[in-house]
Amino acid sequence: MSPGARNPIAWLVGLPAAAAVALFALPLLGIVLRAPWDQLFGQLASPAVHDAMRLSLLSSGGALALAVVLGLPLAVWLASGDSVLRSAARLVVMLPIVLPPVVGGIALLLAYGRAGVVGGWLDRAFGVTLPFSTAGAALAAAYMGMPFFVLAVEAGLRAFDRRHLAAAATLGAGPVRRFVTVTLPMIRPSLQAGVLLCWARALGEFCATQTFAGNLSGTTRTMPLACGVAMETDPDLAIVLSLILSAVSLAVLFVLRRRWLGAR
């Protein structure tokens, strides 16, 4: 008799675990089985898909650039100590992770819209209007994706052995040189994880983008938004777009598997 048959705990754990895996695997299987494979290349060659891919790359790339430029200094500051101010800032930065995306879109509109807290000033002073623009889509994606970058990098900085910095300082390296040549290479796995998670989250952003930037073909209709529109007009196209986004998400998880699971 096998050990599993003699151990009822194995059944009590194994059956719900198998059901949980099936809960997540069956939707992916549904996409693969229902995908119009014979029309795949024709669908990918359509102008609607090209526009959606282009806008997705622009918005997610812009969001990632904003996350690195603003998020890296923020993560360094958050990891450099513990204080009430840092705790409050971390709470605000991490809020989009648990905030309903549509609420995030409304908040962005109230802050950066033409009648918003900052948006009105931007419009009057510089003629910059973010809502219903490609830049607005990138901002919405950054708002939802940057917390993942900051969280990963801060964790790497807090786990970083600062004795390496002390050793570099004794050799005459200044603060900037120590950061560039010691800190960044030592936390490279955290940086890579933060970049991938932020980019993947930005690429898949839907509700905040639609609420703040709209769903304008050729301007803000990214792949997730195009997928939503296609569900009503061209279900096969929606499945193709879902297949692409699923493949990208699985690729990101595959790259990150070593960090999370210790896989080789």
N, C-alpha and C positions, 0 to 999 in steps of 0.2 A: 504494500500500500504506500502510495506516495506521501511525502510529508504534508503536502497541501490538503490531501484527503483526511489526514488525521488531525489536522489543526483547523478548527472551525473559525478561528480568527482570520485565517488566510482567506476564507470564503467571504466573511463579513467585510473585509477590506477590499478584496479583489473584485467582487461583483459591483459595488458602487463605484470603484475606481474605473472599471471597464465602462460603466454607464456614463461616467463623467467624460472619459476620453471620447466616447461615441457622440456625446452632446456637442463637442467641438469639431470632431472629425467629419460628421455627416454633412454639415453645411458645405464644407470644402469639397467633399465628394460630390455633393449635388451640383456645385459649379462645374466641376470637371466633367461629370456625366452629361450635363445639359448644354455644355459649351458647343456652339456650332463650329466644330473643327473644320468642316469643309468650307466655311465662309470666313475663317479666321483671318487670313491674309487680306482678303477683300475688305473686311471691316477695319483692319488696322490701317489700310491705305486710304480710308475715307477722310475728307477734310475735317469733319467734326472731331475725329479721334486725334488728328494731327494738332488741331487747335487746342484740344483739351490737354494733350501731352505737353505741348509747348508752355501753356499757362501753368500747368502743374509744376514743371521744372523751374519756371521763372519764380513762382510764388514760394515753392519749397526752398529753392536756392537762395532767394532773398531772405526768407525767414531764417535759414541756417546762418547766412552772413551776419544778420542782425543778432542772432543768438551768440555767435562767437565774439563779435565786437563788444557787445554789452554784457553778455552772460559770463564770459571768462573773468573780467575784472570783478563782477558781482560775486562769483563763486570764490575768488581769492579773498575778497573782503569777508564773506560769510564764514570762511574756514579759518580766518586769522584770529578768531577769538569768540567768546560767548558774552553776550550782553542782551539787555532787553530790546535795544534798537535792532540788533541783528536778528533776534527771534521774531520780532514784528515784521521785519523786511522779508524773512524767509517765509513766514506765513502768507504774506501777500503774494510773493512770487510763486509759491506752490499752489495757490488757490485754483488756478485754471485746471489743474490735474483732476480735481474733484468737482469743479463747477460745471453745471450743465452747459454744453457749448453754445446753445442758443442764448443763454444768459450772458455768456462772454461776448457774443456778438452785439447784444443790446448795450452792454457796458461800453464796448468799443465805440458804438455809434454815439452814445451820450458823451463820451470823452473826446473823440476825434471827428465826429460829424460836423457839418457846417454850423450847426447850432450848439455844438458840444463845448465842454469846458476848455479844451485846447484847440479844437478844430476851427472854431470861429476865428480865433486869433491867427491861426495858420492861413486861413482863407483871406482875411483882411490884410495881413502883413506881407504874405508871400504868394498869394493866389494858389495855395496848395489845397486841393480837395482830395481827401483820401477815400471816402466811401465811393463804392461803385467804380473802382479803378483797380488796375493790376497791382499797384503799390498797396492799395487797401487790402487786397487778397493776401499779399505777402505779410502785411502787418497782422492780420487775423491769424495766419498760420504761425507767425512768430509768437504771438500771445499764447497760443495753445501748445506750441512745441518747445519753446525756450525753457520752461521749468524742468523738462527732462534733461536738458543739457546741463543746467545749473546743478541739479541734484546729483548727477553722475560725477561731474568735475569736483564739486565740493566734497563728495565722499572720497574721491581719490586724493584730494589735498589733505584731508583730515587723517588719512591712513599713511600719508607720506612721512618717511623718517627724516626729520629736519636736521639730523646730524650730518647729512650729506651737504646741506647748505652751510653748516658751520665749518665743515672741512674745506669747502670751496672758498669761503670767506678767508680762511687762514692762508690760502694760496693767492689771495689778492683779488679775487673776483668781486665785482661790485654787485649791487642788488639786481640790476637789470640783467647782467650777464648770468648771475646765479639762477634767475628765473628762467631765462631762455635755454641755458645749457645744462641745467641740473633739474629744476622742477618740472618743466614741460616734458622732457624725455622720460622722467621717472613716473609721471602720471599718464603716459601715453595711452594705456588701455582704457582708463577712465575717459580721456578725451575722445577716443574712438567710439566708445559706447555712447557718450553724450551726443556726439555728432550724428551717429546713426539713428538713435532714438528720436532726436529732435527732427531730423530730416524725414523719417518715416511718419512721425505724427503730423508734421506739416503737410506732407504729401497726401495724407488721408483726411485732412480737415474738411468738414462739410458745413455744419450748422453755423459756426461763427462766421465763416466766409460768406455764406449765403445771406446771413442777417446783416453783416456789416458792408460787404462788398457787392452783394447782389449776385445774380445768376445770368450774367450778360455774355452771350456768345462772342468769342473772340477777345473778350476783355477780362472777365473774371470766372468764366465757366471752366473750372479745373476738371480733372478726371472724375472725382467723386460727384461733383455737381452734374457733369454730363451723364454719369451713370444714373443719377436720380431722374433726370429728364428722359433718358432713354427707356426707363422702366415703363413709361406711359406711352411712348411712341414707337420704340424699336427694342423689344425685350432681348433679342439676340445681341444687339450692340451693348446693352447693359450687362449681359453675361460676359462678353468679351472684356469689357472694362473691369468688371469685377475679377476676372481671371488674372488680368495684368496686375491689379493692385494686390491681390492675394499672393501672387508670385513674388512681388517686390517685398511684401511683408515677411514672407517665409524666408527670403534671402537675407533680410536683416537679422531675423532671429537665428538663422544658421551661422552668420558671422559672429553673433554675440554668444553662441552656445558655450564657448570655452569659458567666458567670463562668468556666466550664470550657473553652468552645470559642471564645469571642469572637464568638458568633453575634449577629445583630441581630434 
